Amino acid sequence: MTDVTCAAGAARRPTVARPWLGLAVMLAGPFMTVMDVMIVNVAIPSIRLGLGASYAEAELVVAGYSLAYAVALITGGRLGDLQGRRRMFVAGLIGFALTSALCGLAQSAETLILARLLQGVAAALLFPQVFSLIRVTFPDPQDCAKAFAALGVVLGLAAVAGQVLGGILVAADLWGLGWRPIFLVNIPIGLVAAIAAPRLIPADQVVPGQRLDLVGVALSALGLGLLLYPLIEGREAGWPAWSLAMLAAALPVLALFGWHQHGRSRRGTSPLLQTALFRDRAFAAGVLLVLVFYSTMNSVYLAYAFLAQLGLGRSALAAGLVFSPAAVSFMIASIAAGRVAPGHRRAVLMAGAAIAALGEFVAAATALVAAPLQAEALIPALLLLGTGQGLLMTPLLNTVLGGIRDGHIGSASGMLSTVQQVGGAFGVALAGILFAAVLDGARAAGLGEAVAYAHAFAAAAGYGGMATLAVLGLLFALPKGEAA
């Protein structure tokens, strides 16, 4: 981590009696929001059978959450600037707990889809506040670095917990509720955190006399919706004409959003997104880095899930357990990055990119060479990948937010979180196209299912390795003072 990000908030040192307990409360939000992505992926077959949902409805249960989350992140971040980050964080926690209850009580696929959309909005309200709340709570650079490292650990833990806990809860069929406990488990976590937050997280200043840019909210939601919905759903539908039309329409709408925000910034009339942020070279270069980096994170792991479950016949729980060492290495690397990055950030970032790329290339080679392939054979490559991504994530997030002044940190956090989601959607779409094309080609060549899936996984992992090498190259675009 860097002392720049934390130092930006040092002018107002809050009096926090128990900052580390406050951090635990803050991290409950990101833990739930990430875990809910993974846990539903594992449980979706049971949900589809339990509600009699069609495959299209089942896809919307998964995609609706991610779509609403991504579309509302910029607005959620800006609301933190305008209304108070702690207040919006608590509101998001309560909203997430209530919408989780709606999900767990849903009696139809339509109700569950609606509840998942609302759950995504609640997640978008709470998640961007965490970055700025950490900075306010931990003005000391060393403590701030440790706090951001803890965030990286929690994100890795949530990814594993979602896969493993989802399998356990569905298999346990607690009280005959089937899949419903995967949502109900969020209720006590969210409510306890909401009660504890006002006592353990410091209050923050709000921007006086400014209102939410409702036109900007509408344009950003429309533009991101047009961009992300076809990326999420288009591949499964075979890229029909409507998906391509939506992608084409997204560009002018997002351009109009940018023009509208620039105009409001020049007039000083409280834009949703401060376009002046992009005059900070570290922020502008860092956003591009985050976009490319996150395009590799989800795509390789999704390809692994397809390989392990569909190609090698592993259960979701068994596949998650094989993946868990990678998450452990991710968490350890995040802690290490938080300790060494303040003085050697460029070296840590480059080492992380190189190790992650190596892991992806080793995974591709293993899938092609091992015969017959077993999921366990991929553990060394996944360990490398988790280590590299852990070394990258912690200092990279701090680099992007370094030097952003407090009045804009919510807007910047919302933008950063949105870019993460857009990058992830692009990566999954591109890797999915590649995976499906290679899989179809291998089947046409007469290869067995396991071998065909191994070849498809190798193609997706190879794409991830090339994209991660691009991250390594883009690191040179960071200002030397920001990546020293």
C-alpha positions as CSV (number, residue, x, y, z in Angstrom):
1,M,0.0,0.0,0.0
2,T,1.0,3.6,-0.3
3,D,1.3,6.4,2.2
4,V,-0.3,8.8,-0.3
5,T,-3.8,7.5,-0.1
6,C,-3.8,7.5,3.7
7,A,-2.0,10.7,4.0
8,A,-4.8,12.4,2.0
9,G,-7.1,11.9,5.0
10,A,-4.6,12.8,7.7
11,A,-5.6,16.4,7.9
12,R,-8.7,15.3,9.9
13,R,-7.6,12.7,12.3
14,P,-10.8,11.2,13.7
15,T,-11.0,10.0,17.3
16,V,-11.6,6.3,17.0
17,A,-11.4,4.3,20.2
18,R,-11.4,0.9,18.5
19,P,-10.4,1.3,14.9
20,W,-9.7,-2.4,14.2
21,L,-13.1,-3.4,15.5
22,G,-14.5,-0.7,13.2
23,L,-12.6,-2.3,10.3
24,A,-14.1,-5.6,11.1
25,V,-17.6,-4.0,10.7
26,M,-16.6,-2.3,7.4
27,L,-15.3,-5.6,6.0
28,A,-18.6,-7.4,6.7
29,G,-20.1,-5.5,3.7
30,P,-17.6,-6.5,1.1
31,F,-17.5,-10.0,2.4
32,M,-21.3,-10.4,1.9
33,T,-21.4,-8.7,-1.5
34,V,-18.6,-10.9,-3.0
35,M,-19.7,-14.1,-1.3
36,D,-23.2,-13.7,-2.7
37,V,-21.8,-13.8,-6.3
38,M,-20.1,-17.1,-5.6
39,I,-22.6,-18.8,-3.4
40,V,-25.5,-18.4,-5.9
41,N,-23.3,-19.9,-8.7
42,V,-23.0,-23.1,-6.7
43,A,-26.7,-23.2,-5.7
44,I,-28.3,-22.3,-9.0
45,P,-29.2,-25.9,-10.0
46,S,-31.1,-26.4,-6.8
47,I,-32.8,-22.9,-7.1
48,R,-33.9,-23.7,-10.6
49,L,-35.4,-27.1,-9.6
50,G,-36.9,-25.7,-6.4
51,L,-38.8,-22.8,-8.1
52,G,-39.4,-24.5,-11.4
53,A,-37.4,-21.8,-13.1
54,S,-36.5,-21.9,-16.8
55,Y,-32.8,-21.7,-17.7
56,A,-33.3,-18.1,-18.8
57,E,-34.8,-17.2,-15.4
58,A,-32.0,-19.0,-13.6
59,E,-29.4,-17.0,-15.6
60,L,-31.2,-13.8,-14.5
61,V,-31.0,-14.8,-10.9
62,V,-27.2,-14.9,-11.3
63,A,-26.8,-12.0,-13.7
64,G,-29.4,-9.6,-12.3
65,Y,-27.4,-9.1,-9.1
66,S,-24.2,-8.3,-10.9
67,L,-26.0,-6.1,-13.4
68,A,-27.8,-3.9,-10.8
69,Y,-24.6,-3.8,-8.7
70,A,-22.5,-2.5,-11.5
71,V,-25.0,0.0,-12.8
72,A,-25.6,1.6,-9.4
73,L,-21.9,1.8,-8.2
74,I,-21.2,5.3,-9.4
75,T,-24.4,6.6,-7.9
76,G,-23.7,4.7,-4.6
77,G,-20.2,6.2,-4.4
78,R,-21.5,9.8,-5.0
79,L,-24.2,9.4,-2.4
80,G,-21.5,8.7,0.1
81,D,-19.9,12.1,-0.7
82,L,-23.2,13.9,-0.5
83,Q,-25.0,12.2,2.4
84,G,-22.2,10.7,4.5
85,R,-20.3,7.5,3.9
86,R,-21.1,5.9,7.2
87,R,-24.8,6.7,6.8
88,M,-24.8,5.2,3.3
89,F,-22.8,2.2,4.5
90,V,-25.4,1.5,7.2
91,A,-28.3,2.0,4.8
92,G,-26.6,-0.4,2.4
93,L,-26.1,-3.0,5.1
94,I,-29.8,-2.8,6.2
95,G,-30.9,-2.9,2.6
96,F,-28.7,-6.0,1.9
97,A,-30.1,-7.8,4.9
98,L,-33.7,-7.1,3.9
99,T,-33.3,-8.0,0.3
100,S,-31.5,-11.2,1.4
101,A,-34.6,-12.0,3.4
102,L,-36.7,-11.4,0.3
103,C,-34.5,-13.7,-1.7
104,G,-34.7,-16.4,0.9
105,L,-38.5,-16.2,1.1
106,A,-39.1,-15.9,-2.7
107,Q,-41.8,-18.3,-3.9
108,S,-41.4,-17.7,-7.6
109,A,-38.5,-17.1,-10.0
110,E,-39.9,-13.7,-10.8
111,T,-39.9,-12.6,-7.2
112,L,-36.3,-14.0,-6.7
113,I,-35.1,-12.1,-9.8
114,L,-36.6,-8.8,-8.5
115,A,-35.1,-9.4,-5.0
116,R,-31.7,-10.1,-6.6
117,L,-31.9,-6.8,-8.5
118,L,-32.7,-4.9,-5.3
119,Q,-29.9,-6.8,-3.5
120,G,-27.4,-5.6,-6.2
121,V,-28.5,-2.0,-5.6
122,A,-28.0,-2.4,-1.8
123,A,-24.5,-3.9,-2.5
124,A,-23.7,-0.9,-4.7
125,L,-24.7,1.5,-1.9
126,L,-22.4,0.0,0.7
127,F,-19.3,-1.2,-1.2
128,P,-17.8,2.1,-2.4
129,Q,-18.0,3.6,1.1
130,V,-15.5,1.1,2.4
131,F,-12.5,2.5,0.6
132,S,-13.1,6.0,1.9
133,L,-14.1,4.9,5.4
134,I,-10.8,3.0,5.7
135,R,-8.9,6.1,4.8
136,V,-10.7,8.3,7.3
137,T,-10.4,5.7,10.1
138,F,-6.7,5.0,9.6
139,P,-4.9,8.2,8.8
140,D,-1.6,6.6,9.8
141,P,0.0,5.3,6.6
142,Q,1.2,2.0,8.1
143,D,-2.2,1.2,9.7
144,C,-3.9,2.2,6.5
145,A,-1.8,-0.2,4.5
146,K,-2.7,-3.0,6.9
147,A,-6.4,-2.2,6.7
148,F,-6.3,-2.3,2.9
149,A,-4.4,-5.6,3.0
150,A,-7.2,-6.9,5.3
151,L,-9.7,-5.9,2.6
152,G,-7.8,-8.0,0.1
153,V,-7.8,-10.9,2.5
154,V,-11.5,-10.7,3.0
155,L,-12.3,-10.5,-0.7
156,G,-10.2,-13.7,-1.2
157,L,-11.9,-15.4,1.8
158,A,-15.3,-14.4,0.5
159,A,-14.6,-16.0,-2.9
160,V,-13.7,-19.3,-1.2
161,A,-16.5,-19.1,1.4
162,G,-19.1,-18.6,-1.3
163,Q,-18.1,-21.7,-3.2
164,V,-17.6,-24.0,-0.1
165,L,-20.4,-22.6,2.0
166,G,-22.8,-22.7,-0.9
167,G,-22.2,-26.4,-1.4
168,I,-22.4,-27.2,2.3
169,L,-25.7,-25.3,2.9
170,V,-27.4,-26.8,-0.1
171,A,-26.3,-30.3,0.7
172,A,-27.3,-29.9,4.4
173,D,-30.8,-28.9,3.6
174,L,-31.2,-27.1,6.9
175,W,-34.7,-27.4,8.4
176,G,-35.9,-28.6,4.9
177,L,-35.3,-25.2,3.5
178,G,-33.1,-26.4,0.6
179,W,-31.2,-23.5,-1.1
180,R,-32.8,-20.7,1.0
181,P,-30.2,-20.5,3.8
182,I,-27.6,-19.3,1.3
183,F,-29.5,-16.0,1.4
184,L,-30.8,-16.1,4.9
185,V,-27.3,-16.3,6.3
186,N,-26.7,-12.7,5.3
187,I,-29.4,-11.4,7.6
188,P,-27.6,-11.7,11.0
189,I,-24.3,-10.5,9.5
190,G,-25.9,-7.4,7.9
191,L,-28.0,-6.4,10.9
192,V,-25.2,-6.9,13.5
193,A,-22.9,-4.9,11.3
194,A,-25.5,-2.1,10.9
195,I,-26.0,-1.9,14.7
196,A,-22.3,-1.8,15.4
197,A,-21.3,0.6,12.7
198,P,-22.4,3.9,14.4
199,R,-20.6,2.9,17.5
200,L,-17.3,1.8,15.9
201,I,-17.0,3.7,12.6
202,P,-16.3,7.5,12.8
203,A,-18.8,9.9,11.4
204,D,-17.5,11.8,8.3
205,Q,-18.1,15.2,6.8
206,V,-20.6,15.6,3.9
207,V,-20.5,18.0,1.0
208,P,-22.9,20.8,1.9
209,G,-25.4,22.4,-0.5
210,Q,-25.1,19.9,-3.3
211,R,-27.7,17.6,-4.8
212,L,-27.5,14.3,-6.6
213,D,-27.3,14.7,-10.4
214,L,-30.4,12.8,-11.4
215,V,-29.8,13.2,-15.1
216,G,-26.4,11.7,-14.6
217,V,-27.8,8.8,-12.7
218,A,-30.2,8.1,-15.5
219,L,-27.6,8.3,-18.2
220,S,-25.0,6.2,-16.4
221,A,-27.6,3.6,-15.5
222,L,-28.8,3.4,-19.1
223,G,-25.3,3.4,-20.6
224,L,-23.9,0.8,-18.3
225,G,-27.1,-1.3,-18.6
226,L,-26.8,-1.3,-22.4
227,L,-23.1,-2.2,-22.1
228,L,-23.2,-4.9,-19.4
229,Y,-26.5,-6.8,-20.1
230,P,-25.4,-8.1,-23.5
231,L,-21.9,-8.9,-22.1
232,I,-23.5,-10.9,-19.3
233,E,-26.3,-12.6,-21.3
234,G,-25.2,-12.3,-24.9
235,R,-22.8,-15.2,-25.0
236,E,-25.3,-17.7,-23.7
237,A,-27.9,-16.5,-26.2
238,G,-25.4,-16.9,-29.1
239,W,-24.9,-13.1,-29.6
240,P,-28.2,-12.3,-31.2
241,A,-28.9,-9.0,-33.0
242,W,-30.4,-7.4,-29.9
243,S,-27.1,-7.9,-28.0
244,L,-25.0,-6.3,-30.7
245,A,-27.5,-3.4,-31.0
246,M,-27.3,-2.8,-27.3
247,L,-23.5,-2.7,-27.3
248,A,-23.6,-0.3,-30.2
249,A,-26.1,2.0,-28.4
250,A,-24.1,1.9,-25.2
251,L,-21.2,4.0,-26.7
252,P,-23.2,7.2,-27.6
253,V,-25.1,7.0,-24.3
254,L,-21.9,6.7,-22.3
255,A,-20.4,9.5,-24.4
256,L,-23.4,11.7,-23.6
257,F,-23.0,10.9,-19.9
258,G,-19.3,12.0,-20.1
259,W,-20.2,15.2,-21.9
260,H,-22.9,15.9,-19.3
261,Q,-20.6,15.3,-16.4
262,H,-17.8,17.5,-17.9
263,G,-20.3,20.3,-18.3
264,R,-21.5,20.1,-14.8
265,S,-17.9,19.9,-13.5
266,R,-17.0,23.1,-15.4
267,R,-20.1,24.9,-14.0
268,G,-19.5,23.5,-10.5
269,T,-22.9,22.0,-10.2
270,S,-22.2,18.7,-8.5
271,P,-21.7,16.1,-11.2
272,L,-22.2,12.4,-10.5
273,L,-18.7,11.7,-11.6
274,Q,-15.9,14.3,-11.2
275,T,-14.3,14.4,-14.6
276,A,-11.3,16.3,-13.0
277,L,-10.3,13.0,-11.5
278,F,-8.9,11.9,-14.9
279,R,-6.5,14.8,-14.8
280,D,-4.7,12.8,-12.1
281,R,-2.4,10.6,-14.2
282,A,-2.1,8.0,-11.5
283,F,-5.9,7.7,-11.4
284,A,-6.4,7.6,-15.2
285,A,-3.6,5.1,-15.7
286,G,-4.7,3.1,-12.7
287,V,-8.3,2.8,-14.0
288,L,-7.1,1.3,-17.2
289,L,-4.9,-1.1,-15.2
290,V,-7.9,-2.1,-13.1
291,L,-10.0,-2.7,-16.2
292,V,-7.5,-5.0,-17.8
293,F,-6.5,-6.8,-14.5
294,Y,-10.1,-7.5,-13.6
295,S,-10.8,-8.9,-17.1
296,T,-8.5,-11.7,-16.2
297,M,-9.6,-12.4,-12.6
298,N,-13.1,-13.8,-13.2
299,S,-12.5,-15.3,-16.6
300,V,-9.8,-17.9,-15.6
301,Y,-11.7,-19.0,-12.5
302,L,-15.0,-19.4,-14.5
303,A,-13.1,-21.5,-17.1
304,Y,-11.7,-23.6,-14.3
305,A,-15.2,-24.1,-12.9
306,F,-16.4,-25.3,-16.3
307,L,-13.5,-27.6,-16.7
308,A,-13.7,-29.1,-13.2
309,Q,-17.5,-29.6,-13.1
310,L,-18.5,-30.2,-16.7
311,G,-15.3,-31.6,-18.1
312,L,-14.0,-33.6,-15.2
313,G,-17.2,-34.4,-13.4
314,R,-16.4,-32.8,-10.1
315,S,-19.2,-31.5,-7.8
316,A,-19.3,-27.8,-7.1
317,L,-18.0,-28.4,-3.6
318,A,-15.2,-30.6,-4.8
319,A,-14.2,-28.1,-7.4
320,G,-14.3,-25.3,-4.8
321,L,-12.0,-27.3,-2.4
322,V,-9.4,-27.7,-5.2
323,F,-9.6,-24.0,-5.8
324,S,-9.2,-23.1,-2.1
325,P,-5.4,-23.2,-2.0
326,A,-5.3,-20.4,-4.6
327,A,-7.5,-18.3,-2.4
328,V,-5.2,-19.0,0.6
329,S,-2.2,-17.9,-1.4
330,F,-4.2,-14.8,-2.5
331,M,-4.8,-13.8,1.1
332,I,-1.2,-14.4,2.2
333,A,0.1,-12.3,-0.7
334,S,-2.4,-9.5,0.1
335,I,-1.0,-9.4,3.6
336,A,2.5,-9.4,2.3
337,A,1.8,-6.6,-0.2
338,G,0.3,-4.5,2.6
339,R,3.5,-4.8,4.5
340,V,6.1,-4.1,1.8
341,A,4.4,-2.0,-0.8
342,P,4.8,1.5,0.8
343,G,8.5,1.6,-0.2
344,H,8.6,-0.8,-3.1
345,R,5.2,-0.5,-4.9
346,R,6.4,-0.7,-8.5
347,A,8.4,-3.8,-7.7
348,V,5.5,-5.4,-5.9
349,L,3.1,-4.6,-8.7
350,M,5.4,-6.0,-11.4
351,A,6.2,-9.1,-9.4
352,G,2.5,-9.7,-8.9
353,A,1.8,-9.3,-12.7
354,A,4.7,-11.6,-13.6
355,I,3.7,-14.3,-11.1
356,A,0.0,-14.2,-12.1
357,A,0.9,-14.5,-15.8
358,L,3.2,-17.4,-15.1
359,G,0.4,-19.1,-13.2
360,E,-2.0,-18.7,-16.1
361,F,0.5,-20.0,-18.6
362,V,1.4,-23.0,-16.4
363,A,-2.3,-23.7,-16.0
364,A,-2.7,-23.7,-19.8
365,A,0.3,-26.0,-20.3
366,T,-0.8,-28.4,-17.6
367,A,-4.2,-28.7,-19.1
368,L,-2.7,-29.6,-22.5
369,V,0.1,-31.9,-21.3
370,A,-1.4,-33.8,-18.4
371,A,-3.1,-37.0,-19.6
372,P,-5.5,-37.8,-18.1
373,L,-6.0,-34.4,-16.5
374,Q,-7.1,-34.3,-12.9
375,A,-8.2,-31.1,-11.2
376,E,-5.6,-31.4,-8.5
377,A,-2.9,-31.1,-11.2
378,L,-3.8,-27.5,-11.6
379,I,-3.2,-26.6,-7.9
380,P,0.5,-25.4,-8.4
381,A,-0.6,-23.1,-11.2
382,L,-3.6,-21.8,-9.2
383,L,-1.3,-21.2,-6.3
384,L,0.9,-19.0,-8.5
385,L,-2.1,-17.2,-9.9
386,G,-3.5,-16.5,-6.5
387,T,-0.2,-15.2,-5.2
388,G,0.3,-12.9,-8.2
389,Q,-3.2,-11.5,-8.0
390,G,-2.9,-10.9,-4.3
391,L,0.3,-9.0,-4.8
392,L,-1.4,-6.9,-7.5
393,M,-4.7,-6.1,-6.0
394,T,-3.8,-4.5,-2.7
395,P,-1.3,-1.9,-3.9
396,L,-3.1,-1.3,-7.2
397,L,-6.4,-0.2,-5.6
398,N,-4.4,2.1,-3.3
399,T,-2.5,3.5,-6.2
400,V,-5.7,4.4,-8.1
401,L,-7.1,6.2,-5.1
402,G,-3.9,7.9,-4.1
403,G,-4.1,11.7,-3.8
404,I,-7.9,11.9,-4.4
405,R,-9.2,14.5,-2.0
406,D,-11.9,13.7,0.5
407,G,-14.7,15.5,-1.3
408,H,-14.2,13.3,-4.4
409,I,-13.3,10.0,-2.8
410,G,-16.8,8.5,-3.0
411,S,-17.1,9.4,-6.7
412,A,-13.6,7.9,-7.3
413,S,-14.5,4.7,-5.4
414,G,-17.7,4.3,-7.3
415,M,-15.9,4.8,-10.6
416,L,-13.2,2.3,-9.6
417,S,-15.7,-0.3,-8.5
418,T,-17.7,0.1,-11.7
419,V,-14.5,-0.4,-13.8
420,Q,-13.9,-3.6,-11.8
421,Q,-17.3,-4.9,-12.8
422,V,-17.0,-3.8,-16.5
423,G,-13.6,-5.4,-16.7
424,G,-14.9,-8.6,-15.2
425,A,-17.8,-8.7,-17.6
426,F,-15.6,-8.0,-20.6
427,G,-13.1,-10.7,-19.5
428,V,-15.8,-13.3,-19.0
429,A,-17.4,-12.5,-22.4
430,L,-14.1,-12.7,-24.3
431,A,-12.9,-15.8,-22.5
432,G,-16.3,-17.3,-22.9
433,I,-16.2,-16.8,-26.7
434,L,-12.7,-18.3,-26.8
435,F,-13.7,-21.2,-24.5
436,A,-16.8,-22.1,-26.5
437,A,-15.0,-21.9,-29.9
438,V,-12.2,-24.1,-28.8
439,L,-14.6,-26.5,-27.1
440,D,-16.7,-26.9,-30.3
441,G,-13.6,-27.3,-32.4
442,A,-12.2,-30.0,-30.1
443,R,-15.5,-31.9,-30.2
444,A,-15.7,-31.6,-34.0
445,A,-12.2,-33.1,-34.1
446,G,-13.4,-36.2,-32.2
447,L,-11.7,-35.5,-28.9
448,G,-13.3,-36.8,-25.7
449,E,-15.3,-34.4,-23.5
450,A,-12.5,-34.2,-20.8
451,V,-9.8,-33.5,-23.4
452,A,-12.1,-31.0,-25.2
453,Y,-12.7,-29.1,-22.0
454,A,-9.0,-29.2,-21.1
455,H,-8.2,-27.6,-24.5
456,A,-10.9,-24.9,-24.0
457,F,-9.6,-24.2,-20.5
458,A,-6.1,-23.9,-21.9
459,A,-7.3,-21.3,-24.4
460,A,-9.0,-19.2,-21.7
461,A,-6.0,-19.4,-19.4
462,G,-3.7,-18.4,-22.2
463,Y,-5.9,-15.4,-22.8
464,G,-5.6,-14.5,-19.1
465,G,-1.8,-14.8,-19.3
466,M,-1.6,-12.5,-22.3
467,A,-3.9,-9.9,-20.6
468,T,-1.8,-10.1,-17.4
469,L,1.3,-9.4,-19.5
470,A,-0.5,-6.3,-20.8
471,V,-1.0,-5.3,-17.2
472,L,2.8,-5.6,-16.7
473,G,3.4,-3.4,-19.6
474,L,0.8,-0.8,-18.5
475,L,2.5,-0.5,-15.1
476,F,5.1,1.6,-16.9
477,A,2.4,4.2,-17.6
478,L,2.1,4.9,-13.8
479,P,3.9,8.1,-12.7
480,K,7.2,7.2,-11.0
481,G,6.2,9.0,-7.9
482,E,3.0,6.8,-7.7
483,A,4.6,3.5,-8.3
484,A,8.0,3.9,-6.7
